Amino acid sequence: MLDGPTIREVCLQAAAFLERSGATEPARHAEWLVCHALAWDRSRLFLDWGRPFPQPLREGLRAMVERRAQGEPVQY
């Protein structure tokens, strides 16, 4: 049984979405948003890159990525 997309896949999807929206630094900002959603630092992100992204956090991450795509600064 599949557990859903990996953390890496979620980062790549978020970065692609941000890039299509014209956001600056889409890959970096996607990583920051994923780290924030997981309450992890960047090193842990890469250590656990292949783990499934937790289902309960997906909606919150989606909302953050959409806000960034609409031009809201990533720090907000």
PQR file with spaces between the fields and no chain letter, atoms N, CA, C, O and H, PARSE charges and radii, in Angstrom:
ATOM       1  N    MET     1       0.843   -1.178    0.000 -0.4000 1.5000
ATOM       2  CA   MET     1       0.000    0.000    0.000 -0.0000 2.0000
ATOM       3  C    MET     1       0.888    1.240    0.000  0.5500 1.7000
ATOM       4  O    MET     1       1.873    1.309    0.735 -0.5500 1.4000
ATOM       5  N    LEU     2       0.534    2.212   -0.824 -0.4000 1.5000
ATOM       6  CA   LEU     2       1.294    3.451   -0.905 -0.0000 2.0000
ATOM       7  C    LEU     2       0.844    4.410    0.179  0.5500 1.7000
ATOM       8  O    LEU     2      -0.340    4.504    0.504 -0.5500 1.4000
ATOM       9  H    LEU     2      -0.267    2.157   -1.421  0.4000 1.0000
ATOM      10  N    ASP     3       1.814    5.119    0.729 -0.4000 1.5000
ATOM      11  CA   ASP     3       1.513    6.090    1.783 -0.0000 2.0000
ATOM      12  C    ASP     3       1.363    7.504    1.240  0.5500 1.7000
ATOM      13  O    ASP     3       1.211    8.444    2.021 -0.5500 1.4000
ATOM      14  H    ASP     3       2.776    5.043    0.466  0.4000 1.0000
ATOM      15  N    GLY     4       1.402    7.673   -0.040 -0.4000 1.5000
ATOM      16  CA   GLY     4       1.316    9.004   -0.622 -0.0000 2.0000
ATOM      17  C    GLY     4       2.681    9.482   -1.075  0.5500 1.7000
ATOM      18  O    GLY     4       3.663    8.741   -1.017 -0.5500 1.4000
ATOM      19  H    GLY     4       1.526    6.909   -0.674  0.4000 1.0000
ATOM      20  N    PRO     5       2.736   10.720   -1.523 -0.5600 1.5000
ATOM      21  CA   PRO     5       3.990   11.247   -2.058  0.2800 2.0000
ATOM      22  C    PRO     5       5.056   11.394   -0.973  0.5500 1.7000
ATOM      23  O    PRO     5       4.759   11.624    0.199 -0.5500 1.4000
ATOM      24  N    THR     6       6.301   11.253   -1.409 -0.4000 1.5000
ATOM      25  CA   THR     6       7.416   11.446   -0.480 -0.0000 2.0000
ATOM      26  C    THR     6       7.618   12.937   -0.230  0.5500 1.7000
ATOM      27  O    THR     6       7.066   13.785   -0.931 -0.5500 1.4000
ATOM      28  H    THR     6       6.542   11.066   -2.361  0.4000 1.0000
ATOM      29  N    ILE     7       8.406   13.227    0.765 -0.4000 1.5000
ATOM      30  CA   ILE     7       8.737   14.618    1.073 -0.0000 2.0000
ATOM      31  C    ILE     7       9.424   15.258   -0.133  0.5500 1.7000
ATOM      32  O    ILE     7       9.150   16.411   -0.465 -0.5500 1.4000
ATOM      33  H    ILE     7       8.854   12.538    1.335  0.4000 1.0000
ATOM      34  N    ARG     8      10.307   14.519   -0.780 -0.4000 1.5000
ATOM      35  CA   ARG     8      10.983   15.015   -1.989 -0.0000 2.0000
ATOM      36  C    ARG     8       9.966   15.349   -3.070  0.5500 1.7000
ATOM      37  O    ARG     8      10.039   16.416   -3.679 -0.5500 1.4000
ATOM      38  H    ARG     8      10.530   13.583   -0.509  0.4000 1.0000
ATOM      39  N    GLU     9       9.018   14.450   -3.315 -0.4000 1.5000
ATOM      40  CA   GLU     9       8.009   14.688   -4.345 -0.0000 2.0000
ATOM      41  C    GLU     9       7.163   15.913   -4.021  0.5500 1.7000
ATOM      42  O    GLU     9       6.825   16.692   -4.913 -0.5500 1.4000
ATOM      43  H    GLU     9       8.959   13.583   -2.821  0.4000 1.0000
ATOM      44  N    VAL    10       6.825   16.080   -2.763 -0.4000 1.5000
ATOM      45  CA   VAL    10       6.033   17.241   -2.351 -0.0000 2.0000
ATOM      46  C    VAL    10       6.833   18.524   -2.585  0.5500 1.7000
ATOM      47  O    VAL    10       6.282   19.515   -3.064 -0.5500 1.4000
ATOM      48  H    VAL    10       7.099   15.447   -2.039  0.4000 1.0000
ATOM      49  N    CYS    11       8.116   18.515   -2.254 -0.4000 1.5000
ATOM      50  CA   CYS    11       8.974   19.695   -2.500 -0.0000 2.0000
ATOM      51  C    CYS    11       9.023   20.021   -3.987  0.5500 1.7000
ATOM      52  O    CYS    11       8.899   21.181   -4.380 -0.5500 1.4000
ATOM      53  H    CYS    11       8.564   17.710   -1.864  0.4000 1.0000
ATOM      54  N    LEU    12       9.206   18.993   -4.812 -0.4000 1.5000
ATOM      55  CA   LEU    12       9.285   19.216   -6.255 -0.0000 2.0000
ATOM      56  C    LEU    12       7.964   19.733   -6.819  0.5500 1.7000
ATOM      57  O    LEU    12       7.961   20.613   -7.680 -0.5500 1.4000
ATOM      58  H    LEU    12       9.307   18.051   -4.493  0.4000 1.0000
ATOM      59  N    GLN    13       6.849   19.199   -6.344 -0.4000 1.5000
ATOM      60  CA   GLN    13       5.532   19.662   -6.796 -0.0000 2.0000
ATOM      61  C    GLN    13       5.297   21.113   -6.385  0.5500 1.7000
ATOM      62  O    GLN    13       4.800   21.917   -7.173 -0.5500 1.4000
ATOM      63  H    GLN    13       6.851   18.485   -5.644  0.4000 1.0000
ATOM      64  N    ALA    14       5.655   21.436   -5.157 -0.4000 1.5000
ATOM      65  CA   ALA    14       5.482   22.810   -4.670 -0.0000 2.0000
ATOM      66  C    ALA    14       6.369   23.769   -5.464  0.5500 1.7000
ATOM      67  O    ALA    14       5.933   24.859   -5.836 -0.5500 1.4000
ATOM      68  H    ALA    14       6.059   20.783   -4.517  0.4000 1.0000
ATOM      69  N    ALA    15       7.605   23.364   -5.722 -0.4000 1.5000
ATOM      70  CA   ALA    15       8.521   24.217   -6.483 -0.0000 2.0000
ATOM      71  C    ALA    15       8.008   24.436   -7.905  0.5500 1.7000
ATOM      72  O    ALA    15       8.088   25.548   -8.428 -0.5500 1.4000
ATOM      73  H    ALA    15       7.959   22.479   -5.420  0.4000 1.0000
ATOM      74  N    ALA    16       7.487   23.391   -8.529 -0.4000 1.5000
ATOM      75  CA   ALA    16       6.950   23.523   -9.890 -0.0000 2.0000
ATOM      76  C    ALA    16       5.742   24.468   -9.906  0.5500 1.7000
ATOM      77  O    ALA    16       5.607   25.291  -10.811 -0.5500 1.4000
ATOM      78  H    ALA    16       7.422   22.488   -8.104  0.4000 1.0000
ATOM      79  N    PHE    17       4.884   24.346   -8.918 -0.4000 1.5000
ATOM      80  CA   PHE    17       3.720   25.231   -8.812 -0.0000 2.0000
ATOM      81  C    PHE    17       4.163   26.679   -8.640  0.5500 1.7000
ATOM      82  O    PHE    17       3.638   27.576   -9.299 -0.5500 1.4000
ATOM      83  H    PHE    17       4.994   23.677   -8.183  0.4000 1.0000
ATOM      84  N    LEU    18       5.131   26.906   -7.753 -0.4000 1.5000
ATOM      85  CA   LEU    18       5.635   28.258   -7.528 -0.0000 2.0000
ATOM      86  C    LEU    18       6.316   28.813   -8.769  0.5500 1.7000
ATOM      87  O    LEU    18       6.178   29.997   -9.078 -0.5500 1.4000
ATOM      88  H    LEU    18       5.558   26.177   -7.218  0.4000 1.0000
ATOM      89  N    GLU    19       7.047   27.966   -9.479 -0.4000 1.5000
ATOM      90  CA   GLU    19       7.717   28.419  -10.697 -0.0000 2.0000
ATOM      91  C    GLU    19       6.686   28.842  -11.750  0.5500 1.7000
ATOM      92  O    GLU    19       6.854   29.871  -12.405 -0.5500 1.4000
ATOM      93  H    GLU    19       7.159   27.005   -9.228  0.4000 1.0000
ATOM      94  N    ARG    20       5.635   28.058  -11.910 -0.4000 1.5000
ATOM      95  CA   ARG    20       4.578   28.404  -12.876 -0.0000 2.0000
ATOM      96  C    ARG    20       3.884   29.718  -12.502  0.5500 1.7000
ATOM      97  O    ARG    20       3.400   30.443  -13.372 -0.5500 1.4000
ATOM      98  H    ARG    20       5.499   27.222  -11.378  0.4000 1.0000
ATOM      99  N    SER    21       3.842   30.014  -11.212 -0.4000 1.5000
ATOM     100  CA   SER    21       3.179   31.250  -10.771 -0.0000 2.0000
ATOM     101  C    SER    21       4.085   32.468  -10.913  0.5500 1.7000
ATOM     102  O    SER    21       3.643   33.604  -10.740 -0.5500 1.4000
ATOM     103  H    SER    21       4.236   29.426  -10.505  0.4000 1.0000
ATOM     104  N    GLY    22       5.360   32.223  -11.231 -0.4000 1.5000
ATOM     105  CA   GLY    22       6.299   33.325  -11.390 -0.0000 2.0000
ATOM     106  C    GLY    22       7.000   33.735  -10.108  0.5500 1.7000
ATOM     107  O    GLY    22       7.665   34.770  -10.075 -0.5500 1.4000
ATOM     108  H    GLY    22       5.719   31.301  -11.372  0.4000 1.0000
ATOM     109  N    ALA    23       6.865   32.946   -9.054 -0.4000 1.5000
ATOM     110  CA   ALA    23       7.516   33.265   -7.774 -0.0000 2.0000
ATOM     111  C    ALA    23       9.035   33.193   -7.925  0.5500 1.7000
ATOM     112  O    ALA    23       9.562   32.371   -8.675 -0.5500 1.4000
ATOM     113  H    ALA    23       6.324   32.105   -9.081  0.4000 1.0000
ATOM     114  N    THR    24       9.716   34.060   -7.206 -0.4000 1.5000
ATOM     115  CA   THR    24      11.175   34.018   -7.214 -0.0000 2.0000
ATOM     116  C    THR    24      11.659   32.856   -6.346  0.5500 1.7000
ATOM     117  O    THR    24      11.004   32.494   -5.369 -0.5500 1.4000
ATOM     118  H    THR    24       9.288   34.728   -6.596  0.4000 1.0000
ATOM     119  N    GLU    25      12.780   32.284   -6.696 -0.4000 1.5000
ATOM     120  CA   GLU    25      13.420   31.189   -5.949 -0.0000 2.0000
ATOM     121  C    GLU    25      12.428   30.079   -5.568  0.5500 1.7000
ATOM     122  O    GLU    25      12.294   29.758   -4.387 -0.5500 1.4000
ATOM     123  H    GLU    25      13.312   32.577   -7.490  0.4000 1.0000
ATOM     124  N    PRO    26      11.746   29.502   -6.535 -0.5600 1.5000
ATOM     125  CA   PRO    26      10.691   28.527   -6.215  0.2800 2.0000
ATOM     126  C    PRO    26      11.189   27.297   -5.455  0.5500 1.7000
ATOM     127  O    PRO    26      10.513   26.839   -4.533 -0.5500 1.4000
ATOM     128  N    ALA    27      12.343   26.757   -5.815 -0.4000 1.5000
ATOM     129  CA   ALA    27      12.825   25.554   -5.128 -0.0000 2.0000
ATOM     130  C    ALA    27      13.174   25.848   -3.671  0.5500 1.7000
ATOM     131  O    ALA    27      12.811   25.089   -2.773 -0.5500 1.4000
ATOM     132  H    ALA    27      12.892   27.129   -6.563  0.4000 1.0000
ATOM     133  N    ARG    28      13.868   26.935   -3.448 -0.4000 1.5000
ATOM     134  CA   ARG    28      14.258   27.299   -2.084 -0.0000 2.0000
ATOM     135  C    ARG    28      13.030   27.599   -1.223  0.5500 1.7000
ATOM     136  O    ARG    28      12.941   27.156   -0.078 -0.5500 1.4000
ATOM     137  H    ARG    28      14.162   27.552   -4.178  0.4000 1.0000
ATOM     138  N    HIS    29      12.101   28.345   -1.777 -0.4000 1.5000
ATOM     139  CA   HIS    29      10.906   28.688   -1.012 -0.0000 2.0000
ATOM     140  C    HIS    29      10.047   27.456   -0.752  0.5500 1.7000
ATOM     141  O    HIS    29       9.439   27.347    0.313 -0.5500 1.4000
ATOM     142  H    HIS    29      12.174   28.705   -2.707  0.4000 1.0000
ATOM     143  N    ALA    30       9.985   26.535   -1.694 -0.4000 1.5000
ATOM     144  CA   ALA    30       9.247   25.284   -1.468 -0.0000 2.0000
ATOM     145  C    ALA    30       9.879   24.509   -0.320  0.5500 1.7000
ATOM     146  O    ALA    30       9.167   23.997    0.544 -0.5500 1.4000
ATOM     147  H    ALA    30      10.479   26.624   -2.559  0.4000 1.0000
ATOM     148  N    GLU    31      11.197   24.417   -0.300 -0.4000 1.5000
ATOM     149  CA   GLU    31      11.887   23.728    0.804 -0.0000 2.0000
ATOM     150  C    GLU    31      11.573   24.401    2.131  0.5500 1.7000
ATOM     151  O    GLU    31      11.277   23.721    3.114 -0.5500 1.4000
ATOM     152  H    GLU    31      11.775   24.833   -1.002  0.4000 1.0000
ATOM     153  N    TRP    32      11.634   25.716    2.174 -0.4000 1.5000
ATOM     154  CA   TRP    32      11.352   26.438    3.427 -0.0000 2.0000
ATOM     155  C    TRP    32       9.929   26.170    3.910  0.5500 1.7000
ATOM     156  O    TRP    32       9.699   25.952    5.099 -0.5500 1.4000
ATOM     157  H    TRP    32      11.875   26.269    1.376  0.4000 1.0000
ATOM     158  N    LEU    33       8.980   26.187    2.978 -0.4000 1.5000
ATOM     159  CA   LEU    33       7.590   25.958    3.361 -0.0000 2.0000
ATOM     160  C    LEU    33       7.371   24.523    3.848  0.5500 1.7000
ATOM     161  O    LEU    33       6.633   24.299    4.808 -0.5500 1.4000
ATOM     162  H    LEU    33       9.167   26.365    2.012  0.4000 1.0000
ATOM     163  N    VAL    34       8.008   23.559    3.191 -0.4000 1.5000
ATOM     164  CA   VAL    34       7.902   22.166    3.639 -0.0000 2.0000
ATOM     165  C    VAL    34       8.539   22.010    5.015  0.5500 1.7000
ATOM     166  O    VAL    34       7.975   21.350    5.887 -0.5500 1.4000
ATOM     167  H    VAL    34       8.607   23.741    2.411  0.4000 1.0000
ATOM     168  N    CYS    35       9.705   22.609    5.217 -0.4000 1.5000
ATOM     169  CA   CYS    35      10.348   22.568    6.539 -0.0000 2.0000
ATOM     170  C    CYS    35       9.430   23.162    7.596  0.5500 1.7000
ATOM     171  O    CYS    35       9.290   22.603    8.684 -0.5500 1.4000
ATOM     172  H    CYS    35      10.164   23.146    4.509  0.4000 1.0000
ATOM     173  N    HIS    36       8.817   24.270    7.288 -0.4000 1.5000
ATOM     174  CA   HIS    36       7.911   24.915    8.245 -0.0000 2.0000
ATOM     175  C    HIS    36       6.715   24.005    8.550  0.5500 1.7000
ATOM     176  O    HIS    36       6.333   23.847    9.710 -0.5500 1.4000
ATOM     177  H    HIS    36       8.931   24.723    6.404  0.4000 1.0000
ATOM     178  N    ALA    37       6.137   23.417    7.522 -0.4000 1.5000
ATOM     179  CA   ALA    37       4.983   22.533    7.719 -0.0000 2.0000
ATOM     180  C    ALA    37       5.338   21.341    8.602  0.5500 1.7000
ATOM     181  O    ALA    37       4.532   20.909    9.426 -0.5500 1.4000
ATOM     182  H    ALA    37       6.448   23.545    6.580  0.4000 1.0000
ATOM     183  N    LEU    38       6.544   20.815    8.426 -0.4000 1.5000
ATOM     184  CA   LEU    38       6.986   19.650    9.194 -0.0000 2.0000
ATOM     185  C    LEU    38       7.604   20.026   10.543  0.5500 1.7000
ATOM     186  O    LEU    38       7.825   19.155   11.385 -0.5500 1.4000
ATOM     187  H    LEU    38       7.199   21.166    7.757  0.4000 1.0000
ATOM     188  N    ALA    39       7.885   21.316   10.753 -0.4000 1.5000
ATOM     189  CA   ALA    39       8.598   21.797   11.941 -0.0000 2.0000
ATOM     190  C    ALA    39       9.983   21.155   12.028  0.5500 1.7000
ATOM     191  O    ALA    39      10.428   20.730   13.094 -0.5500 1.4000
ATOM     192  H    ALA    39       7.706   22.023   10.068  0.4000 1.0000
ATOM     193  N    TRP    40      10.646   21.097   10.877 -0.4000 1.5000
ATOM     194  CA   TRP    40      11.990   20.528   10.757 -0.0000 2.0000
ATOM     195  C    TRP    40      12.960   21.598   10.287  0.5500 1.7000
ATOM     196  O    TRP    40      12.559   22.622    9.734 -0.5500 1.4000
ATOM     197  H    TRP    40      10.285   21.442   10.011  0.4000 1.0000
ATOM     198  N    ASP    41      14.264   21.342   10.520 -0.4000 1.5000
ATOM     199  CA   ASP    41      15.273   22.186    9.897 -0.0000 2.0000
ATOM     200  C    ASP    41      15.632   21.561    8.542  0.5500 1.7000
ATOM     201  O    ASP    41      15.219   20.445    8.229 -0.5500 1.4000
ATOM     202  H    ASP    41      14.591   20.511   10.969  0.4000 1.0000
ATOM     203  N    ARG    42      16.397   22.295    7.762 -0.4000 1.5000
ATOM     204  CA   ARG    42      16.700   21.870    6.390 -0.0000 2.0000
ATOM     205  C    ARG    42      17.500   20.574    6.351  0.5500 1.7000
ATOM     206  O    ARG    42      17.299   19.766    5.444 -0.5500 1.4000
ATOM     207  H    ARG    42      16.732   23.202    8.016  0.4000 1.0000
ATOM     208  N    SER    43      18.392   20.354    7.296 -0.4000 1.5000
ATOM     209  CA   SER    43      19.181   19.117    7.283 -0.0000 2.0000
ATOM     210  C    SER    43      18.289   17.898    7.488  0.5500 1.7000
ATOM     211  O    SER    43      18.487   16.869    6.843 -0.5500 1.4000
ATOM     212  H    SER    43      18.555   21.010    8.032  0.4000 1.0000
ATOM     213  N    ARG    44      17.323   18.005    8.368 -0.4000 1.5000
ATOM     214  CA   ARG    44      16.395   16.882    8.584 -0.0000 2.0000
ATOM     215  C    ARG    44      15.560   16.637    7.332  0.5500 1.7000
ATOM     216  O    ARG    44      15.239   15.495    7.003 -0.5500 1.4000
ATOM     217  H    ARG    44      17.162   18.841    8.892  0.4000 1.0000
ATOM     218  N    LEU    45      15.213   17.710    6.642 -0.4000 1.5000
ATOM     219  CA   LEU    45      14.455   17.571    5.404 -0.0000 2.0000
ATOM     220  C    LEU    45      15.171   16.617    4.450  0.5500 1.7000
ATOM     221  O    LEU    45      14.557   15.703    3.898 -0.5500 1.4000
ATOM     222  H    LEU    45      15.473   18.638    6.909  0.4000 1.0000
ATOM     223  N    PHE    46      16.461   16.834    4.261 -0.4000 1.5000
ATOM     224  CA   PHE    46      17.210   16.006    3.320 -0.0000 2.0000
ATOM     225  C    PHE    46      17.515   14.617    3.879  0.5500 1.7000
ATOM     226  O    PHE    46      17.624   13.656    3.116 -0.5500 1.4000
ATOM     227  H    PHE    46      16.960   17.576    4.710  0.4000 1.0000
ATOM     228  N    LEU    47      17.651   14.502    5.178 -0.4000 1.5000
ATOM     229  CA   LEU    47      17.868   13.178    5.775 -0.0000 2.0000
ATOM     230  C    LEU    47      16.646   12.278    5.604  0.5500 1.7000
ATOM     231  O    LEU    47      16.777   11.069    5.418 -0.5500 1.4000
ATOM     232  H    LEU    47      17.562   15.283    5.798  0.4000 1.0000
ATOM     233  N    ASP    48      15.472   12.871    5.668 -0.4000 1.5000
ATOM     234  CA   ASP    48      14.224   12.104    5.575 -0.0000 2.0000
ATOM     235  C    ASP    48      13.493   12.354    4.254  0.5500 1.7000
ATOM     236  O    ASP    48      12.273   12.208    4.180 -0.5500 1.4000
ATOM     237  H    ASP    48      15.366   13.854    5.819  0.4000 1.0000
ATOM     238  N    TRP    49      14.225   12.723    3.234 -0.4000 1.5000
ATOM     239  CA   TRP    49      13.743   13.081    1.909 -0.0000 2.0000
ATOM     240  C    TRP    49      12.813   12.021    1.309  0.5500 1.7000
ATOM     241  O    TRP    49      11.860   12.359    0.607 -0.5500 1.4000
ATOM     242  H    TRP    49      15.216   12.841    3.294  0.4000 1.0000
ATOM     243  N    GLY    50      13.085   10.747    1.581 -0.4000 1.5000
ATOM     244  CA   GLY    50      12.336    9.656    0.969 -0.0000 2.0000
ATOM     245  C    GLY    50      11.119    9.198    1.751  0.5500 1.7000
ATOM     246  O    GLY    50      10.388    8.320    1.294 -0.5500 1.4000
ATOM     247  H    GLY    50      13.859   10.472    2.151  0.4000 1.0000
ATOM     248  N    ARG    51      10.890    9.775    2.917 -0.4000 1.5000
ATOM     249  CA   ARG    51       9.729    9.386    3.735 -0.0000 2.0000
ATOM     250  C    ARG    51       8.448    9.984    3.162  0.5500 1.7000
ATOM     251  O    ARG    51       8.486   11.027    2.510 -0.5500 1.4000
ATOM     252  H    ARG    51      11.485   10.488    3.289  0.4000 1.0000
ATOM     253  N    PRO    52       7.329    9.335    3.399 -0.5600 1.5000
ATOM     254  CA   PRO    52       6.053    9.907    2.942  0.2800 2.0000
ATOM     255  C    PRO    52       5.760   11.215    3.677  0.5500 1.7000
ATOM     256  O    PRO    52       6.035   11.352    4.869 -0.5500 1.4000
ATOM     257  N    PHE    53       5.199   12.164    2.940 -0.4000 1.5000
ATOM     258  CA   PHE    53       4.786   13.414    3.564 -0.0000 2.0000
ATOM     259  C    PHE    53       3.507   13.128    4.347  0.5500 1.7000
ATOM     260  O    PHE    53       2.579   12.536    3.797 -0.5500 1.4000
ATOM     261  H    PHE    53       4.976   12.053    1.972  0.4000 1.0000
ATOM     262  N    PRO    54       3.434   13.531    5.612 -0.5600 1.5000
ATOM     263  CA   PRO    54       2.263   13.207    6.441  0.2800 2.0000
ATOM     264  C    PRO    54       0.959   13.797    5.889  0.5500 1.7000
ATOM     265  O    PRO    54       0.864   14.997    5.632 -0.5500 1.4000
ATOM     266  N    GLN    55      -0.016   12.949    5.720 -0.4000 1.5000
ATOM     267  CA   GLN    55      -1.333   13.353    5.198 -0.0000 2.0000
ATOM     268  C    GLN    55      -1.947   14.524    5.976  0.5500 1.7000
ATOM     269  O    GLN    55      -2.459   15.453    5.351 -0.5500 1.4000
ATOM     270  H    GLN    55       0.061   11.974    5.929  0.4000 1.0000
ATOM     271  N    PRO    56      -1.916   14.515    7.313 -0.5600 1.5000
ATOM     272  CA   PRO    56      -2.570   15.614    8.047  0.2800 2.0000
ATOM     273  C    PRO    56      -1.965   16.999    7.782  0.5500 1.7000
ATOM     274  O    PRO    56      -2.610   18.014    8.048 -0.5500 1.4000
ATOM     275  N    LEU    57      -0.737   17.047    7.263 -0.4000 1.5000
ATOM     276  CA   LEU    57      -0.075   18.335    7.027 -0.0000 2.0000
ATOM     277  C    LEU    57      -0.239   18.853    5.604  0.5500 1.7000
ATOM     278  O    LEU    57       0.141   19.986    5.309 -0.5500 1.4000
ATOM     279  H    LEU    57      -0.213   16.223    7.047  0.4000 1.0000
ATOM     280  N    ARG    58      -0.794   18.042    4.732 -0.4000 1.5000
ATOM     281  CA   ARG    58      -0.863   18.406    3.307 -0.0000 2.0000
ATOM     282  C    ARG    58      -1.706   19.640    3.042  0.5500 1.7000
ATOM     283  O    ARG    58      -1.311   20.498    2.254 -0.5500 1.4000
ATOM     284  H    ARG    58      -1.103   17.122    4.972  0.4000 1.0000
ATOM     285  N    GLU    59      -2.846   19.743    3.678 -0.4000 1.5000
ATOM     286  CA   GLU    59      -3.733   20.881    3.425 -0.0000 2.0000
ATOM     287  C    GLU    59      -3.090   22.198    3.888  0.5500 1.7000
ATOM     288  O    GLU    59      -3.200   23.216    3.204 -0.5500 1.4000
ATOM     289  H    GLU    59      -3.168   19.046    4.319  0.4000 1.0000
ATOM     290  N    GLY    60      -2.431   22.177    5.033 -0.4000 1.5000
ATOM     291  CA   GLY    60      -1.756   23.378    5.514 -0.0000 2.0000
ATOM     292  C    GLY    60      -0.623   23.801    4.594  0.5500 1.7000
ATOM     293  O    GLY    60      -0.442   24.990    4.329 -0.5500 1.4000
ATOM     294  H    GLY    60      -2.342   21.350    5.589  0.4000 1.0000
ATOM     295  N    LEU    61       0.140   22.831    4.106 -0.4000 1.5000
ATOM     296  CA   LEU    61       1.221   23.150    3.172 -0.0000 2.0000
ATOM     297  C    LEU    61       0.644   23.712    1.877  0.5500 1.7000
ATOM     298  O    LEU    61       1.156   24.693    1.337 -0.5500 1.4000
ATOM     299  H    LEU    61      -0.006   21.865    4.320  0.4000 1.0000
ATOM     300  N    ARG    62      -0.409   23.097    1.388 -0.4000 1.5000
ATOM     301  CA   ARG    62      -1.031   23.575    0.153 -0.0000 2.0000
ATOM     302  C    ARG    62      -1.444   25.039    0.288  0.5500 1.7000
ATOM     303  O    ARG    62      -1.235   25.835   -0.628 -0.5500 1.4000
ATOM     304  H    ARG    62      -0.825   22.300    1.826  0.4000 1.0000
ATOM     305  N    ALA    63      -2.022   25.385    1.417 -0.4000 1.5000
ATOM     306  CA   ALA    63      -2.447   26.765    1.651 -0.0000 2.0000
ATOM     307  C    ALA    63      -1.249   27.715    1.666  0.5500 1.7000
ATOM     308  O    ALA    63      -1.319   28.810    1.108 -0.5500 1.4000
ATOM     309  H    ALA    63      -2.192   24.739    2.161  0.4000 1.0000
ATOM     310  N    MET    64      -0.152   27.299    2.301 -0.4000 1.5000
ATOM     311  CA   MET    64       1.045   28.156    2.348 -0.0000 2.0000
ATOM     312  C    MET    64       1.627   28.355    0.952  0.5500 1.7000
ATOM     313  O    MET    64       2.026   29.464    0.598 -0.5500 1.4000
ATOM     314  H    MET    64      -0.096   26.409    2.754  0.4000 1.0000
ATOM     315  N    VAL    65       1.676   27.293    0.164 -0.4000 1.5000
ATOM     316  CA   VAL    65       2.226   27.375   -1.192 -0.0000 2.0000
ATOM     317  C    VAL    65       1.340   28.284   -2.052  0.5500 1.7000
ATOM     318  O    VAL    65       1.853   29.091   -2.828 -0.5500 1.4000
ATOM     319  H    VAL    65       1.352   26.392    0.452  0.4000 1.0000
ATOM     320  N    GLU    66       0.045   28.161   -1.923 -0.4000 1.5000
ATOM     321  CA   GLU    66      -0.853   29.019   -2.692 -0.0000 2.0000
ATOM     322  C    GLU    66      -0.692   30.487   -2.310  0.5500 1.7000
ATOM     323  O    GLU    66      -0.719   31.366   -3.172 -0.5500 1.4000
ATOM     324  H    GLU    66      -0.372   27.506   -1.293  0.4000 1.0000
ATOM     325  N    ARG    67      -0.526   30.747   -1.022 -0.4000 1.5000
ATOM     326  CA   ARG    67      -0.317   32.138   -0.595 -0.0000 2.0000
ATOM     327  C    ARG    67       0.974   32.687   -1.180  0.5500 1.7000
ATOM     328  O    ARG    67       1.015   33.835   -1.624 -0.5500 1.4000
ATOM     329  H    ARG    67      -0.504   30.033   -0.321  0.4000 1.0000
ATOM     330  N    ARG    68       2.035   31.876   -1.185 -0.4000 1.5000
ATOM     331  CA   ARG    68       3.310   32.309   -1.766 -0.0000 2.0000
ATOM     332  C    ARG    68       3.148   32.550   -3.263  0.5500 1.7000
ATOM     333  O    ARG    68       3.690   33.517   -3.798 -0.5500 1.4000
ATOM     334  H    ARG    68       2.002   30.944   -0.824  0.4000 1.0000
ATOM     335  N    ALA    69       2.405   31.676   -3.943 -0.4000 1.5000
ATOM     336  CA   ALA    69       2.193   31.809   -5.379 -0.0000 2.0000
ATOM     337  C    ALA    69       1.438   33.099   -5.709  0.5500 1.7000
ATOM     338  O    ALA    69       1.596   33.649   -6.799 -0.5500 1.4000
ATOM     339  H    ALA    69       1.965   30.890   -3.509  0.4000 1.0000
ATOM     340  N    GLN    70       0.631   33.574   -4.786 -0.4000 1.5000
ATOM     341  CA   GLN    70      -0.132   34.807   -4.990 -0.0000 2.0000
ATOM     342  C    GLN    70       0.693   36.049   -4.650  0.5500 1.7000
ATOM     343  O    GLN    70       0.193   37.171   -4.730 -0.5500 1.4000
ATOM     344  H    GLN    70       0.503   33.128   -3.900  0.4000 1.0000
ATOM     345  N    GLY    71       1.950   35.847   -4.274 -0.4000 1.5000
ATOM     346  CA   GLY    71       2.847   36.971   -4.040 -0.0000 2.0000
ATOM     347  C    GLY    71       3.151   37.286   -2.586  0.5500 1.7000
ATOM     348  O    GLY    71       3.932   38.195   -2.302 -0.5500 1.4000
ATOM     349  H    GLY    71       2.356   34.935   -4.210  0.4000 1.0000
ATOM     350  N    GLU    72       2.553   36.557   -1.669 -0.4000 1.5000
ATOM     351  CA   GLU    72       2.850   36.818   -0.253 -0.0000 2.0000
ATOM     352  C    GLU    72       4.283   36.413    0.051  0.5500 1.7000
ATOM     353  O    GLU    72       4.704   35.322   -0.332 -0.5500 1.4000
ATOM     354  H    GLU    72       1.919   35.819   -1.900  0.4000 1.0000
ATOM     355  N    PRO    73       5.040   37.266    0.730 -0.5600 1.5000
ATOM     356  CA   PRO    73       6.420   36.910    1.065  0.2800 2.0000
ATOM     357  C    PRO    73       6.477   35.608    1.872  0.5500 1.7000
ATOM     358  O    PRO    73       5.618   35.338    2.711 -0.5500 1.4000
ATOM     359  N    VAL    74       7.491   34.828    1.599 -0.4000 1.5000
ATOM     360  CA   VAL    74       7.608   33.501    2.221 -0.0000 2.0000
ATOM     361  C    VAL    74       7.697   33.574    3.738  0.5500 1.7000
ATOM     362  O    VAL    74       7.248   32.655    4.423 -0.5500 1.4000
ATOM     363  H    VAL    74       8.189   35.047    0.917  0.4000 1.0000
ATOM     364  N    GLN    75       8.262   34.640    4.273 -0.4000 1.5000
ATOM     365  CA   GLN    75       8.408   34.751    5.723 -0.0000 2.0000
ATOM     366  C    GLN    75       7.075   34.947    6.440  0.5500 1.7000
ATOM     367  O    GLN    75       7.008   34.780    7.658 -0.5500 1.4000
ATOM     368  H    GLN    75       8.626   35.387    3.717  0.4000 1.0000
ATOM     369  N    TYR    76       6.008   35.298    5.710 -0.4000 1.5000
ATOM     370  CA   TYR    76       4.704   35.459    6.325 -0.0000 2.0000
ATOM     371  C    TYR    76       3.962   34.150    6.343  0.5500 1.7000
ATOM     372  O    TYR    76       2.832   34.088    6.828 -0.5500 1.4000
ATOM     373  H    TYR    76       6.063   35.434    4.721  0.4000 1.0000
